[in-house]
């Protein structure tokens, strides 16, 4: 078994310790894990390869799952970042009143962006799995 030791850190994220094989699992636990922390030994294949929602990982029954509410929070942050990037050129036209650029057209473009990201927000809120959240963001 290609083992990993996983535990929840103080900040709520999951730490994954990869033993090198030079020491026993017990020695690695004593040396590398904080005193008194609860941990699980899992197979490397039970750790998600997709790290999109890594900050939403939770440990349970020898494997790692994603907390859906945390995934949604992460998805909304990703949505806001993408929306902000799309808004930027239009915001510049409006706020800086750049000559030769149409502020009315910029505001119309901003509204289209608002509509697009409103639909994405609704899809994230309705998602039942992390994959549905990723699909909404694509």
C-alpha positions as CSV (number, residue, x, y, z in Angstrom):
1,X,0.0,0.0,0.0
2,X,1.3,3.4,-1.0
3,X,0.3,5.2,2.3
4,X,-0.2,8.8,3.3
5,X,-0.9,10.2,6.7
6,X,-3.5,12.9,6.7
7,X,-4.7,15.3,9.4
8,X,-6.5,18.5,9.8
9,X,-4.3,21.5,10.5
10,X,-5.1,24.4,12.8
11,X,-6.2,26.5,9.8
12,X,-8.8,23.8,8.8
13,X,-6.9,22.5,5.7
14,X,-5.8,18.9,5.3
15,X,-2.1,18.1,5.6
16,X,-0.8,15.2,3.6
17,X,2.4,13.6,4.9
18,X,4.2,11.3,2.5
19,X,6.4,8.8,4.3
20,X,9.7,8.2,2.5
21,X,9.9,4.6,3.6
22,X,13.2,5.3,5.5
23,X,11.3,5.3,8.8
24,X,8.3,3.4,10.1
25,X,4.9,5.0,9.9
26,X,4.8,5.2,13.7
27,X,8.2,7.1,13.7
28,X,6.9,9.5,11.0
29,X,3.8,10.2,13.0
30,X,5.8,10.9,16.1
31,X,8.3,13.1,14.3
32,X,6.2,15.0,11.7
33,X,2.7,15.3,13.2
34,X,1.7,17.8,15.9
35,X,1.3,16.3,19.3
36,X,-2.2,14.9,20.0
37,X,-3.6,15.6,16.5
38,X,-6.1,13.1,15.1
39,X,-4.9,11.5,11.9
40,X,-5.7,8.8,9.4
41,X,-3.6,6.5,7.3
42,X,-4.9,6.4,3.8
43,X,-3.9,4.9,0.5
44,X,-2.4,7.5,-1.9
45,X,-5.2,6.6,-4.4
46,X,-7.8,7.8,-1.9
47,X,-6.5,11.4,-2.1
48,X,-8.1,13.4,-4.8
49,X,-5.8,14.2,-7.8
50,X,-7.9,17.3,-8.6
51,X,-6.7,20.1,-6.2
52,X,-9.4,22.7,-7.2
53,X,-11.2,22.4,-3.9
54,X,-8.2,21.3,-1.8
55,X,-9.2,23.9,0.9
56,X,-12.5,22.1,1.2
57,X,-11.1,18.6,1.9
58,X,-12.3,16.8,5.0
59,X,-11.1,13.5,6.4
60,X,-13.5,10.7,7.1
61,X,-13.5,6.9,7.2
62,X,-10.0,6.5,5.7
63,X,-10.5,8.8,2.7
64,X,-10.8,12.4,1.8
65,X,-14.1,14.0,0.8
66,X,-15.0,17.6,-0.1
67,X,-17.2,19.7,2.1
68,X,-19.8,21.0,-0.4
69,X,-20.5,24.3,1.4
70,X,-16.7,25.0,1.5
71,X,-16.5,24.1,-2.2
72,X,-19.3,26.6,-3.0
73,X,-17.5,29.3,-1.1
74,X,-14.3,28.6,-3.1
75,X,-16.4,28.5,-6.3
76,X,-17.9,31.9,-5.5
77,X,-14.5,33.4,-4.9
78,X,-13.3,32.0,-8.2
79,X,-16.4,33.4,-9.9
80,X,-15.9,36.9,-8.4
81,X,-12.2,36.9,-9.5
82,X,-13.1,36.0,-13.0
83,X,-16.0,38.5,-13.1
84,X,-13.6,41.3,-11.9
85,X,-11.1,40.5,-14.6
86,X,-13.9,40.7,-17.3
87,X,-15.2,44.0,-15.7
88,X,-11.7,45.7,-15.6
89,X,-11.5,47.1,-19.2
90,X,-15.0,48.4,-19.0
91,X,-14.5,49.8,-15.6
92,X,-11.5,51.7,-16.9
93,X,-13.5,53.2,-19.7
94,X,-16.2,54.4,-17.3
95,X,-14.0,55.5,-14.4
96,X,-11.2,57.1,-16.4
97,X,-13.5,58.5,-19.1
98,X,-11.0,57.4,-21.7
99,X,-11.4,59.5,-24.9
100,X,-12.6,57.6,-27.9
101,X,-14.3,55.0,-25.9
102,X,-18.1,54.8,-25.4
103,X,-19.2,54.7,-21.8
104,X,-22.7,53.6,-22.7
105,X,-21.3,50.6,-24.7
106,X,-19.0,49.8,-21.7
107,X,-21.9,49.8,-19.3
108,X,-23.9,47.6,-21.7
109,X,-21.0,45.2,-21.8
110,X,-20.8,45.3,-18.0
111,X,-24.5,44.3,-17.8
112,X,-23.9,41.3,-20.0
113,X,-21.1,40.3,-17.7
114,X,-23.4,40.7,-14.7
115,X,-26.0,38.5,-16.3
116,X,-23.4,35.8,-17.1
117,X,-22.0,35.7,-13.6
118,X,-25.5,35.8,-12.0
119,X,-26.3,32.6,-13.9
120,X,-23.0,31.1,-12.7
121,X,-23.8,32.1,-9.2
122,X,-27.2,30.4,-9.4
123,X,-25.6,27.2,-10.8
124,X,-23.0,27.1,-8.0
125,X,-25.7,27.6,-5.4
126,X,-27.8,24.8,-6.9
127,X,-24.8,22.4,-7.3
128,X,-25.0,19.1,-5.5
129,X,-21.4,18.0,-6.1
130,X,-18.0,19.7,-6.5
131,X,-18.0,18.6,-10.2
132,X,-21.2,20.6,-10.8
133,X,-19.5,23.6,-9.3
134,X,-16.5,23.2,-11.6
135,X,-18.9,22.8,-14.6
136,X,-20.6,26.0,-13.7
137,X,-17.3,27.8,-13.6
138,X,-16.1,26.5,-17.0
